[in-house]
Amino acid sequence: MTTNRRSFLTATAAGVGAFALGAGKAGAASREAASGDVWGVTVDSRVITPSDERVPDTGNDFMSGYGVDRRAATGTELELWIRCLILWDNGTPNVMVTADVHSFSAEMHDQIRAGLAEVGIGGGDFVIAGTHTHCGPTLSDPPHSGILQGLTPEDRECVQAYSDWLVGEVVDFVKYNLEQTPVQCTLDYDFATTAFAGNREGLPDVDHAVPVLTARQTDNGDVVAILFGYACHPVARNLSDKYNSDFPGKAVELLQERYPVATALYLTGAAGDQNPVDSGPGVEERFGQQLADAVASIVDNGGTPVTGPLITDYRLAHLDFDLDQVSRPQLRQLYQRRVNGQLDPANSDPTALLVAQRHARWMLEQIDGDTVPTEVELTLHLWTFNPDNPIRILAMGGEPVVGYSLGYKEEFGGSERLWVAGYAGHVPGYIPTNHYLTDKPGYPSGYNADRPEVAGIGTAAPAYTYPCRLRVGIEEKIDTVVRTMVDGSKPDGLVTRSQTRRR
């Protein structure tokens, strides 16, 4: 799918209500006024913590992110939120939603898009991303909560009930914000750096850029909205039985204290192989402060003015599994051996083995029912501000490793010109590079060196219900789509480039 400019949705044009920022400061702006140097901006937040009295009790107190059976929340340390930023460009709303959840499934993502299509929002004009906290509520698969967390069918019904509620809440939240009066703002962009992320797979690749997009009210200079990001897994808090939005949530909290009119939104970068260099109780607050300080250094000093038009695009890349390594009967035999405890080393981690054996039973059902998945769909979004002198946000689905960010930045102008985010749209699983698939067996690549034909024990593949690793060549498939999107945003058409090289 692709979306460039389109006429303003007529379904909500008549429903303009009052909108207040923070303590009530609001400079009214027409939806048609957002052009050139001035944009209409609508921004808001709403709590989604399951234990909060404003959230209906669905019985889902299970927590996603770790392979711990039936981990349940006993309290809250940092609240969980959905946040909505709408940039109005010549009457067209461009919607960015972030949510303090692990990730969205294809089912949830499609349902949200279907609900918003009723009011004309779709294609590249809509991006939703989970912040990827590992101390948030379990949502509908994937990751498969029965495989990863040992949830029962009854448990999973509670998970589905909360997921259904969240879908409706996101749709209602966006529709509500579409009806509010935008505030007239200027936008500026720049990036800082901070260095608490490290490559957990032992590679030298990191992306320490902290991109920041700031919306400032034109009549008084108040900071209205801050969109920022960083390429690091939000696991600084580590394993906990308390809801916690981790270092991104702490950074948002600190920024909103510093800029009391503003709402801050966070996009996790290409963090599939990036972890904090430290973790434990309170570490999320320390790294949240470090990240907030980096963002504030940009907000306080200003950045490059961001002008329109805003060109948006949304497409899918289809990535194949490497299922040709063995026949289906041979694949079934391998998974039966795993169920029987005959495939994996005797000294395997007990939790990893349990998850792998649950997945193996699931795989036997798929093989017998001829429903083995053959590919994953990767959602790709591109926002291009001012194609003549572009600043771009590339929001990828899945859990992409940092090599994608580094490669695309090398190709498209560095952090000055390109912001790469992950976990946007839906997250089918990890998205490794070719290097991982050929030379780096392990967690993000999804296979073990001695058994590349099946989902690797101790890797992400079983939880995400991958039948085996992805096929070498997925990089080229993703690159083709991304380059087509970039070229489609250019006023002078297709531009030939050299092949990106990445680890």
Phi and psi in degrees as a GROMACS rama.xvg file:
@    title "Ramachandran Plot"
@    xaxis  label "Phi"
@    yaxis  label "Psi"
@TYPE xy
-141.915  140.996  THR-2
-132.59  125.316  THR-3
-106.453  -129.59  ASN-4
-85.6883  149.651  ARG-5
-148.302  165.881  ARG-6
-69.3887  153.87  SER-7
-61.2049  138.734  PHE-8
-61.4207  128.534  LEU-9
-82.6453  -18.1308  THR-10
-63.8574  -28.6481  ALA-11
-116.544  5.49183  THR-12
-61.1514  -30.2048  ALA-13
-87.2024  -13.4771  ALA-14
-95.8369  61.776  GLY-15
-93.472  120.164  VAL-16
-116.146  -179.672  GLY-17
-75.3539  145.857  ALA-18
-135.553  129.207  PHE-19
-122.477  139.046  ALA-20
-101.837  132.656  LEU-21
55.5467  -118.654  GLY-22
-83.9586  7.53267  ALA-23
118.502  5.72139  GLY-24
-75.0824  128.069  LYS-25
-152.274  125.317  ALA-26
-104.102  111.599  GLY-27
-63.13  138.653  ALA-28
-139.246  136.062  ALA-29
-67.1814  147.164  SER-30
-60.0645  -27.0388  ARG-31
-82.598  -8.2613  GLU-32
-81.65  -10.5365  ALA-33
-81.1763  91.3031  ALA-34
-155.221  149.617  SER-35
63.5121  -119.399  GLY-36
-84.933  -10.9238  ASP-37
-119.498  135.578  VAL-38
-123.475  151.26  TRP-39
-87.8704  134.635  GLY-40
-129.887  130.304  VAL-41
-122.999  133.577  THR-42
-149.057  145.395  VAL-43
-164.714  168.469  ASP-44
-143.014  156.311  SER-45
-149.498  136.136  ARG-46
-74.5898  143.83  VAL-47
-132.159  9.74221  ILE-48
-58.4528  123.93  THR-49
-56.9844  -30.3667  PRO-50
-83.9667  -7.04561  SER-51
-71.2319  143.627  ASP-52
-65.885  -17.74  GLU-53
-83.0332  -6.32138  ARG-54
-109.05  129.797  VAL-55
-63.4134  145.553  PRO-56
-82.5535  109.128  ASP-57
-101.143  0.0519632  THR-58
84.1929  2.52146  GLY-59
-94.099  93.8894  ASN-60
-108.499  16.7482  ASP-61
-80.5998  147.883  PHE-62
-117.231  135.235  MET-63
-95.5703  161.939  SER-64
120.037  -30.0325  GLY-65
-126.793  152.247  TYR-66
-81.7415  63.6424  GLY-67
-118.983  121.648  VAL-68
-61.1529  125.704  ASP-69
52.0074  37.9383  ARG-70
-61.8149  124.81  ARG-71
-124.595  144.696  ALA-72
-76.0628  139.001  ALA-73
-116.053  3.63801  THR-74
173.269  -169.998  GLY-75
-134.243  131.119  THR-76
-102.965  -45.967  GLU-77
-132.144  122.926  LEU-78
-58.3471  157.095  GLU-79
-107.621  139.127  LEU-80
-136.823  156.388  TRP-81
-106.995  144.121  ILE-82
-133.525  142.783  ARG-83
-127.399  128.15  CYS-84
-121.742  125.079  LEU-85
-118.044  122.596  ILE-86
-103.885  118.254  LEU-87
-93.1986  119.15  TRP-88
-121.147  105.612  ASP-89
52.1291  42.7864  ASN-90
88.5246  -5.38291  GLY-91
-101.353  123.88  THR-92
-83.465  131.457  PRO-93
-113.886  117.208  ASN-94
-109.091  126.91  VAL-95
-119.259  123.315  MET-96
-120.79  132.46  VAL-97
-118.069  149.84  THR-98
-139.843  136.775  ALA-99
-80.9502  69.3516  ASP-100
-134.763  166.443  VAL-101
-61.1095  -52.2148  HIS-102
-177.745  166.372  SER-103
-105.284  137.632  PHE-104
-77.458  165.308  SER-105
-60.1065  -39.2602  ALA-106
-61.1043  -49.1698  GLU-107
-64.434  -43.7522  MET-108
-60.5077  -45.7251  HIS-109
-64.7315  -38.686  ASP-110
-65.9049  -40.4496  GLN-111
-63.31  -45.4316  ILE-112
-61.6803  -39.7589  ARG-113
-63.3619  -41.2362  ALA-114
-65.0739  -36.812  GLY-115
-80.1562  -23.029  LEU-116
-61.9614  -25.1495  ALA-117
-62.6043  -24.1044  GLU-118
-113.542  19.7061  VAL-119
84.4402  10.3801  GLY-120
-94.4176  128.993  ILE-121
-176.236  -173.478  GLY-122
55.8104  -142.579  GLY-123
-73.865  -10.0483  GLY-124
-75.9185  -0.368437  ASP-125
-132.588  127.597  PHE-126
-131.697  131.069  VAL-127
-127.523  138.246  ILE-128
-141.605  137.843  ALA-129
-81.9611  144.204  GLY-130
-75.3051  -14.0172  THR-131
76.1258  26.1992  HIS-132
-59.2992  143.654  THR-133
-99.2747  12.2316  HIS-134
-126.436  41.6097  CYS-135
-118.877  -176.842  GLY-136
-72.6675  146.142  PRO-137
-68.5948  134.556  THR-138
-117.607  177.192  LEU-139
-61.4903  152.378  SER-140
-58.2427  152.008  ASP-141
-90.0522  169.582  PRO-142
-59.05  150.433  PRO-143
-74.06  111.967  HIS-144
-69.9959  -23.8587  SER-145
-71.1948  -39.0243  GLY-146
-75.687  -49.8501  ILE-147
-77.8174  -37.0233  LEU-148
-117.432  -0.758904  GLN-149
66.4637  27.8766  GLY-150
-72.2398  143.383  LEU-151
-80.8924  166.536  THR-152
-55.6435  -37.5722  PRO-153
-67.0072  -41.614  GLU-154
-58.7  -42.9855  ASP-155
-69.2312  -25.947  ARG-156
-65.3431  -39.1223  GLU-157
-64.935  -41.6279  CYS-158
-59.4416  -44.5951  VAL-159
-64.8811  -37.3786  GLN-160
-63.0188  -43.8832  ALA-161
-66.3318  -40.8451  TYR-162
-59.9991  -43.4982  SER-163
-63.0375  -41.6678  ASP-164
-61.5065  -43.229  TRP-165
-64.7418  -38.9851  LEU-166
-56.8489  -50.9463  VAL-167
-62.7785  -36.1579  GLY-168
-67.0791  -42.3848  GLU-169
-62.2766  -46.0035  VAL-170
-61.4288  -46.3058  VAL-171
-62.8078  -40.8105  ASP-172
-62.9776  -45.5802  PHE-173
-65.9108  -44.4343  VAL-174
-59.5647  -41.286  LYS-175
-59.0846  -46.4579  TYR-176
-69.4936  -29.2138  ASN-177
-64.3585  -24.7286  LEU-178
-89.5278  -6.20709  GLU-179
-85.6225  156.181  GLN-180
-78.0479  121.963  THR-181
-65.9459  159.557  PRO-182
-105.371  137.139  VAL-183
-75.6749  124.63  GLN-184
-139.982  159.128  CYS-185
-103.756  156.154  THR-186
-117.727  144.718  LEU-187
-142.014  154.86  ASP-188
-135.064  141.422  TYR-189
-164.029  178.521  ASP-190
-138.49  146.161  PHE-191
-108.236  -169.864  ALA-192
-137.968  150.938  THR-193
-151.024  157.569  THR-194
-130.378  41.3923  ALA-195
-96.3834  4.85673  PHE-196
-98.6145  142.511  ALA-197
-135.063  158.855  GLY-198
-81.887  112.234  ASN-199
-76.3953  -6.99288  ARG-200
-100.252  8.01626  GLU-201
84.267  5.36339  GLY-202
-86.3155  159.72  LEU-203
-78.8948  -5.63327  PRO-204
-74.7051  122.842  ASP-205
-142.959  159.119  VAL-206
-131.318  100.818  ASP-207
-93.3201  9.37728  HIS-208
-68.7749  142.931  ALA-209
-120.126  89.0117  VAL-210
-72.4876  143.849  PRO-211
-139.691  123.626  VAL-212
-111.966  121.996  LEU-213
-116.644  132.085  THR-214
-105.718  126.076  ALA-215
-121.75  131.895  ARG-216
-64.7879  131.823  GLN-217
-69.3932  -32.0525  THR-218
-84.326  -18.716  ASP-219
-140.795  -1.92314  ASN-220
79.3247  1.63405  GLY-221
-58.8312  139.977  ASP-222
-75.6847  118.39  VAL-223
-96.5249  -41.8116  VAL-224
-147.22  146.304  ALA-225
-132.385  119.371  ILE-226
-108.259  124.25  LEU-227
-143.674  167.442  PHE-228
-158.266  173.007  GLY-229
-166.344  145.189  TYR-230
-92.8309  86.6299  ALA-231
-159.653  136.031  CYS-232
-60.2523  130.21  HIS-233
-79.3286  70.6903  PRO-234
-127.518  27.2793  VAL-235
-66.1027  -34.3787  ALA-236
-68.7551  -27.3826  ARG-237
66.3002  -164.981  ASN-238
-63.1945  129.607  LEU-239
-150.613  157.305  SER-240
-105.585  22.0195  ASP-241
-120.087  138.132  LYS-242
-59.7212  135.238  TYR-243
-159.658  123.31  ASN-244
-82.7801  8.26393  SER-245
60.9317  -162.061  ASP-246
-61.0787  -32.4235  PHE-247
-62.5688  -41.7605  PRO-248
-64.3649  -38.4121  GLY-249
-66.6495  -41.0012  LYS-250
-62.5035  -42.5385  ALA-251
-59.6914  -46.553  VAL-252
-57.8615  -45.8401  GLU-253
-67.5157  -39.4181  LEU-254
-66.815  -38.3325  LEU-255
-71.7797  -26.0391  GLN-256
-71.5895  -38.7688  GLU-257
-72.2916  -36.8981  ARG-258
-120.237  85.7288  TYR-259
-65.8386  -16.4858  PRO-260
-86.9088  -17.0769  VAL-261
-86.591  152.179  ALA-262
-111.165  130.822  THR-263
-107.353  140.797  ALA-264
-126.97  143.092  LEU-265
-120.782  134.544  TYR-266
-115.529  121.152  LEU-267
-72.1857  136.278  THR-268
-79.36  -162.481  GLY-269
-76.9893  85.221  ALA-270
-112.302  18.9395  ALA-271
-57.1341  -29.6794  GLY-272
-120.422  23.5741  ASP-273
-117.196  126.355  GLN-274
-126.439  157.093  ASN-275
-63.0576  149.833  PRO-276
-76.0055  -8.55402  VAL-277
-146.459  158.761  ASP-278
-157.023  159.068  SER-279
140.109  173.675  GLY-280
-56.097  125.809  PRO-281
90.299  -17.3085  GLY-282
-66.5265  -33.2816  VAL-283
-62.2102  -31.0171  GLU-284
-72.2122  -39.7324  GLU-285
-64.7388  -46.8267  ARG-286
-72.7286  -30.6137  PHE-287
-61.6639  -41.346  GLY-288
-63.653  -43.4611  GLN-289
-61.3052  -42.183  GLN-290
-68.8719  -42.9597  LEU-291
-61.034  -38.8383  ALA-292
-63.2885  -40.3891  ASP-293
-63.9546  -44.1594  ALA-294
-63.5112  -45.1545  VAL-295
-61.2374  -31.8248  ALA-296
-62.904  -29.5331  SER-297
-82.0659  -47.1192  ILE-298
-59.4126  -41.933  VAL-299
-69.7753  -30.4413  ASP-300
-100.372  -11.2116  ASN-301
79.8602  163.589  GLY-302
-135.971  -163.711  GLY-303
-70.6136  127.934  THR-304
-57.4752  137.264  PRO-305
-108.621  119.644  VAL-306
-115.016  167.817  THR-307
-94.6017  -177.752  GLY-308
-76.9131  166.34  PRO-309
-104.05  115.88  LEU-310
-100.378  128.038  ILE-311
-119.151  153.611  THR-312
-148.665  148.837  ASP-313
-144.253  124.945  TYR-314
-144.5  169.863  ARG-315
-118.502  139.492  LEU-316
-109.692  135.939  ALA-317
-103.959  117.758  HIS-318
-113.648  122.438  LEU-319
-84.3923  147.117  ASP-320
-81.6629  152.594  PHE-321
-86.0924  64.3441  ASP-322
-85.9121  -3.1906  LEU-323
-85.8937  3.78959  ASP-324
-68.2176  -34.7109  GLN-325
-140.426  164.614  VAL-326
-75.401  166.783  SER-327
-62.1626  -43.4006  ARG-328
-59.9923  -38.1252  PRO-329
-67.7055  -39.3836  GLN-330
-62.89  -41.3252  LEU-331
-62.9118  -40.8298  ARG-332
-62.6582  -41.005  GLN-333
-63.4422  -43.66  LEU-334
-71.4869  -31.3737  TYR-335
-66.1759  -38.2542  GLN-336
-63.1034  -36.7198  ARG-337
-65.6184  -44.1863  ARG-338
-58.0358  -38.581  VAL-339
-80.63  -1.19885  ASN-340
76.1976  25.1203  GLY-341
-111.519  0.594159  GLN-342
-102.793  -38.7491  LEU-343
-100.928  156.919  ASP-344
-57.0208  146.923  PRO-345
-64.0502  -24.9291  ALA-346
-95.0951  19.5583  ASN-347
-61.5465  148.325  SER-348
-58.2163  128.511  ASP-349
-59.4874  -40.3394  PRO-350
-67.8679  -44.0587  THR-351
-62.1955  -38.9817  ALA-352
-66.0783  -41.3833  LEU-353
-60.9427  -46.0525  LEU-354
-62.6256  -43.6638  VAL-355
-64.0041  -37.9055  ALA-356
-71.8039  -35.8564  GLN-357
-61.7331  -43.845  ARG-358
-62.7807  -38.6969  HIS-359
-62.0128  -40.7688  ALA-360
-63.8167  -40.9951  ARG-361
-61.4631  -41.4196  TRP-362
-65.4125  -38.3918  MET-363
-60.333  -38.6701  LEU-364
-64.4687  -40.2164  GLU-365
-68.1875  -41.232  GLN-366
-64.7087  -45.45  ILE-367
-66.5375  -30.3851  ASP-368
-93.4512  5.09529  GLY-369
54.8372  42.2671  ASP-370
-124.817  28.8337  THR-371
-64.8938  125.686  VAL-372
-63.17  139.502  PRO-373
-110.187  -12.6343  THR-374
-158.355  166.616  GLU-375
-119.826  150.543  VAL-376
-97.9307  129.082  GLU-377
-108.189  121.17  LEU-378
-80.3531  137.14  THR-379
-133.847  127.906  LEU-380
-123.399  142.558  HIS-381
-135.636  123.602  LEU-382
-109.458  122.322  TRP-383
-117.108  113.048  THR-384
-88.5805  125.277  PHE-385
53.3057  82.3083  ASN-386
-56.9861  -23.5946  PRO-387
-71.9053  -25.3525  ASP-388
-145.842  70.1295  ASN-389
-76.4676  143.423  PRO-390
-118.876  130.277  ILE-391
-124.059  146.824  ARG-392
-117.569  115.52  ILE-393
-102.152  112.11  LEU-394
-108.454  109.856  ALA-395
-96.107  147.007  MET-396
-79.9181  -177.952  GLY-397
68.4964  -170.726  GLY-398
-110.029  80.4113  GLU-399
-73.0644  141.437  PRO-400
-75.1376  162.422  VAL-401
-67.422  -18.6046  VAL-402
-56.857  -31.3994  GLY-403
-65.3093  -44.608  TYR-404
-62.3729  -47.3399  SER-405
-64.0731  -40.9651  LEU-406
-65.4947  -46.6982  GLY-407
-68.9011  -34.1283  TYR-408
-66.1192  -38.7535  LYS-409
-61.9434  -34.8093  GLU-410
-83.0553  -32.5568  GLU-411
-119.382  29.7259  PHE-412
105.06  10.3694  GLY-413
74.7231  -174.244  GLY-414
-66.156  -17.8216  SER-415
-65.8581  -26.6649  GLU-416
-121.128  -16.6981  ARG-417
-136.843  134.388  LEU-418
-117.668  121.405  TRP-419
-110.49  123.344  VAL-420
-117.387  156.876  ALA-421
-118.115  -176.422  GLY-422
63.0361  25.8199  TYR-423
-104.29  142.468  ALA-424
76.0568  -125.131  GLY-425
-114.728  158.379  HIS-426
-117.277  97.3172  VAL-427
-78.3178  -17.3453  PRO-428
155.311  -164.302  GLY-429
-75.2005  145.687  TYR-430
-119.373  90.1586  ILE-431
-80.1312  169.396  PRO-432
-89.6935  171.853  THR-433
-58.1453  -36.1789  ASN-434
-58.2806  -44.4661  HIS-435
-61.8617  -41.8824  TYR-436
-72.0407  -24.7671  LEU-437
-100.229  -34.6983  THR-438
-127.156  -1.47919  ASP-439
-137.22  71.0321  LYS-440
-62.6227  146.572  PRO-441
153.04  -158.848  GLY-442
-61.0636  -57.2607  TYR-443
-72.6951  -26.1619  PRO-444
-79.3491  -22.2706  SER-445
86.0129  10.893  GLY-446
-143.394  159.792  TYR-447
-101.874  147.616  ASN-448
-59.0733  -34.5798  ALA-449
-86.8854  -10.4129  ASP-450
-143.158  67.9488  ARG-451
-71.3479  -9.64344  PRO-452
-76.0483  -18.6365  GLU-453
-125.45  166.301  VAL-454
-60.6981  131.419  ALA-455
-75.8965  137.399  GLY-456
-66.5036  137.86  ILE-457
77.1289  9.30124  GLY-458
-110.197  178.195  THR-459
-78.3211  -14.3758  ALA-460
-60.6854  -44.8818  ALA-461
-60.573  -43.7835  PRO-462
-63.41  -34.1993  ALA-463
-90.7731  8.1086  TYR-464
55.9369  37.3768  THR-465
-75.1253  135.144  TYR-466
-73.9195  -25.0521  PRO-467
-168.047  -171.501  CYS-468
-68.5029  162.69  ARG-469
-73.2268  157.998  LEU-470
-80.3957  138.745  ARG-471
-55.9379  134.596  VAL-472
115.56  -4.64401  GLY-473
-64.6517  -31.3482  ILE-474
-55.9644  -47.4188  GLU-475
-64.1229  -36.6355  GLU-476
-65.3322  -44.5369  LYS-477
-65.5217  -44.7208  ILE-478
-57.2572  -41.8684  ASP-479
-59.688  -45.0266  THR-480
-67.8945  -45.1716  VAL-481
-61.9156  -44.6693  VAL-482
-65.9394  -35.7401  ARG-483
-63.2493  -40.6246  THR-484
-65.1233  -45.3342  MET-485
-62.8332  -46.1198  VAL-486
-64.4554  -34.1443  ASP-487
-67.915  -19.8861  GLY-488
-89.267  -5.78041  SER-489
-87.1053  138.069  LYS-490
-68.1415  -23.3553  PRO-491
-103.993  13.2055  ASP-492
80.5105  -155.817  GLY-493
-66.1187  137.464  LEU-494
-124.731  130.748  VAL-495
-83.0654  137.52  THR-496
-131.781  163.028  ARG-497
-78.3958  160.12  SER-498
-67.1493  131.828  GLN-499
-70.1956  138.899  THR-500
-115.144  133.033  ARG-501
-152.4  159.251  ARG-502
